[in-house]
């Protein structure tokens, strides 16, 4: 666990500001790599990020008050088509279920 501390919050304001405009950000690793959802929202607003795909979040479940979550849930929001948030459940298939049980 101590090694994870070094990687906490590496996606922060400085990281986003140093990206090329129009970068696509996908995080399927750990939610705590992202400082908070405002960092992502501001990156989309400022066009540093053209698109974001997440299946992990800094805080789960996220607050409905988060601007990024509001934009994602509102199909009429101008950022909505630039955000994908999916549950972290790639393992959940019939084959994965069988393998999980048989390998344990």
C-alpha positions as CSV (number, residue, x, y, z in Angstrom):
1,X,0.0,0.0,0.0
2,X,2.8,2.6,0.7
3,X,3.7,2.6,-3.0
4,X,0.2,3.8,-4.0
5,X,0.8,7.0,-1.9
6,X,3.4,8.2,-4.4
7,X,0.8,7.9,-7.2
8,X,-2.1,9.6,-5.5
9,X,-3.3,12.8,-7.1
10,X,-0.9,12.8,-10.0
11,X,-3.7,14.0,-12.2
12,X,-4.0,17.5,-10.8
13,X,-4.1,21.1,-12.0
14,X,-0.4,21.2,-13.0
15,X,-0.7,17.9,-14.9
16,X,-3.8,19.1,-16.8
17,X,-2.3,22.5,-17.5
18,X,0.8,20.9,-19.1
19,X,-1.2,18.7,-21.5
20,X,-1.5,19.6,-25.2
21,X,-4.9,21.1,-26.0
22,X,-7.4,18.4,-27.0
23,X,-5.9,15.6,-25.0
24,X,-8.0,12.5,-24.3
25,X,-7.8,11.2,-20.7
26,X,-8.8,7.7,-19.8
27,X,-8.4,6.4,-16.3
28,X,-9.2,2.7,-15.6
29,X,-6.5,2.3,-13.0
30,X,-7.3,4.0,-9.6
31,X,-9.7,6.8,-8.8
32,X,-7.3,8.4,-6.4
33,X,-4.9,9.2,-9.3
34,X,-7.2,12.1,-9.9
35,X,-7.1,14.9,-7.3
36,X,-10.8,15.6,-7.7
37,X,-13.5,15.8,-10.4
38,X,-13.2,19.6,-10.6
39,X,-9.7,19.2,-12.1
40,X,-11.2,17.1,-14.9
41,X,-14.2,19.5,-15.4
42,X,-11.9,22.5,-15.7
43,X,-9.8,20.6,-18.2
44,X,-12.8,20.0,-20.4
45,X,-14.0,23.6,-20.0
46,X,-10.6,25.0,-21.0
47,X,-10.3,22.5,-23.9
48,X,-7.1,21.0,-22.4
49,X,-9.2,17.8,-22.5
50,X,-11.3,17.0,-25.5
51,X,-12.7,13.8,-24.0
52,X,-12.6,11.9,-20.7
53,X,-13.4,8.3,-20.0
54,X,-13.4,7.0,-16.4
55,X,-14.4,3.8,-14.8
56,X,-13.0,4.8,-11.4
57,X,-13.5,8.0,-9.6
58,X,-11.7,9.8,-6.8
59,X,-14.7,9.4,-4.5
60,X,-17.2,6.6,-5.0
61,X,-20.0,7.1,-5.1
62,X,-19.6,10.6,-6.4
63,X,-21.6,13.5,-5.1
64,X,-24.5,14.6,-7.3
65,X,-23.2,18.2,-6.6
66,X,-20.0,17.6,-8.7
67,X,-20.1,19.7,-11.9
68,X,-18.6,16.8,-13.9
69,X,-21.3,14.4,-12.7
70,X,-24.1,17.0,-13.4
71,X,-22.7,17.5,-17.0
72,X,-22.5,13.7,-17.5
73,X,-26.1,13.2,-16.3
74,X,-27.6,16.0,-18.3
75,X,-27.9,15.1,-22.0
76,X,-28.4,18.8,-22.9
77,X,-25.1,19.9,-21.2
78,X,-22.5,21.1,-23.8
79,X,-19.9,18.7,-22.2
80,X,-22.1,15.7,-22.0
81,X,-20.9,14.0,-25.3
82,X,-17.3,14.4,-24.1
83,X,-17.7,12.4,-20.9
84,X,-18.0,8.6,-20.4
85,X,-18.3,7.3,-16.9
86,X,-18.7,3.5,-16.7
87,X,-18.7,1.2,-13.7
88,X,-15.4,-0.7,-13.1
89,X,-16.8,-4.1,-13.9
90,X,-14.9,-5.5,-16.8
91,X,-14.6,-8.8,-15.0
92,X,-18.3,-9.3,-14.9
93,X,-19.0,-11.8,-17.6
94,X,-20.1,-15.4,-17.6
95,X,-16.6,-16.5,-18.5
96,X,-14.9,-14.3,-15.9
97,X,-17.3,-15.5,-13.3
98,X,-16.4,-19.1,-14.0
99,X,-12.7,-18.4,-14.1
100,X,-12.9,-16.5,-10.8
101,X,-14.5,-19.4,-9.2
102,X,-12.3,-22.1,-10.7
103,X,-9.0,-20.3,-10.1
104,X,-9.8,-19.6,-6.5
